Amino acid sequence: AALNHPHIAHVYEIGQSEGTHFISMEYVDGQTLREKIHRELGDEKLINRATLNICQVLVSDWDVGRAEPMAEKALAVAVGHGEPGDIHNAHHFLADCALIRGDVREAERRYGESLRAAVAYRYEMAFEVEGVAMAVAGQGRDVKGMRLAGAVAAEREALNAEVRIRFWDELVQRYIGEAAKRMGEEASGTEKRHGETM
């Protein structure tokens, strides 16, 4: 991901070597996540947050088989503790899994749930809206998908935020890119510009 923020560690590479998955990331001085969990052992909310971080990595590696059940369990814990941020993330990762599988109706529903939690938590919402855009485009509702994609593009431009996440870019191309092809360059451009004014 090419996201530059002082509170987010840079990830240089996600891969697999000799059957072991790894993440190569920026060194951040301080305690490790393992140390923090052990120090606060028994804190189910903290352990759940760590679980959601693992889900994020698995989803970005298209590992739906492991990410989805983990996110389902994390959602149940988050709901039990009334943690809107974790509810938001769990729904988001479940929506990503649905979109990767091609289940666009479930993706739309889950991104909607994630969006509701994001509003309650005052989270950034562009990814949820873009997820809905992909899900509706995947259902053949190309005009709505293109307009929502335009609204997201305008929001990111207003915030001067450029986000490059390989798996997400591939999903955008799969759903929004295909919708643009079906609509044609002129019509898709018109609808995307319409969305930029929303």
NORHUGI-V346546 format. One record per backbone hydrogen bond with DSSP energy under -1.0 kcal/mol. NH is the residue of the N-H (numbers start at 0). CO is the residue of the C=O. If there is no record, write none. Layout:
NH&CO, NH&CO
//
This chain:
1&163, 7&4, 11&23, 12&23, 14&21, 16&19, 19&16, 21&14, 23&12, 25&9, 35&31, 36&32, 37&33, 38&34, 39&35, 40&37, 42&39, 43&41, 46&42, 47&43, 48&44, 49&45, 50&46, 51&47, 52&48, 53&49, 54&50, 55&51, 56&52, 57&53, 58&54, 59&55, 60&56, 61&58, 62&57, 63&61, 66&62, 67&63, 69&65, 70&66, 71&67, 72&68, 73&69, 74&70, 75&71, 76&72, 77&73, 78&74, 79&75, 80&76, 82&77, 86&82, 87&83, 88&84, 89&85, 90&86, 91&87, 92&88, 93&89, 94&90, 95&91, 96&92, 97&93, 98&94, 99&95, 100&96, 102&97, 103&101, 106&102, 107&103, 108&104, 109&105, 110&106, 111&107, 112&108, 113&109, 114&110, 115&111, 116&112, 117&113, 118&114, 119&115, 120&116, 121&117, 122&117, 128&124, 129&125, 130&126, 131&127, 132&128, 133&129, 134&130, 135&131, 136&132, 137&133, 139&136, 140&135, 141&139, 144&140, 145&141, 146&142, 147&143, 148&144, 149&145, 150&146, 151&147, 152&148, 153&149, 154&150, 155&151, 156&152, 157&153, 158&154, 159&156, 160&155, 168&164, 169&165, 170&166, 171&167, 172&168, 173&169, 174&170, 175&171, 176&171, 178&174, 179&175, 180&176, 181&177, 182&178, 183&179, 187&183, 188&184, 189&185, 190&186, 191&187, 192&188, 193&189, 194&190, 195&191, 196&193, 197&194
//
